[in-house]
Amino acid sequence: LSKTLTDDSIAQNGIVSLLQIECDKVTNFKTCQFRVDPSLKSLQLSYEVKSILVRIAQEFIQNSIKHADCQSIQIALLKTDNLLEIILEDDGKGFNTQVTGKGIGLNNIKKRTEMIHGSYHIKSQNTGTKLTIQIPI
């Protein structure tokens, strides 16, 4: 994670490639599947938006590996109307989204989503966690 903060892969790649790279990194530890709406392969996003979406994905992936005891993670990138939607899911043990712990992960996700004028919804239960981020495009 820290190495990706200093390289220029975000500037040089599109969001589809960046999320695929993150998924490929995780595959060494867990099963990670990436699904993308074909119309988004040429989507142009600002550096800021790409950077924030990658950081959100990294945060979710790290939390899933560290806390959820999951076997697999799925990432989907979709376009609906004028919204870009990124859906991140794991099949882990879930958690109570109403209880705030010592971690800052969910708070980081919320703040980052707000920075790009997006909205997020998190749903977690015994069968896993699903995070949906929507941003206007």
Helices and strands as residue ranges (DSSP letters): G 3-5, H 9-12, H 15-26, E 31-36, G 38-40, H 47-63, I 64-68, E 72-80, E 83-90, H 105-115, E 119-125, E 128-136
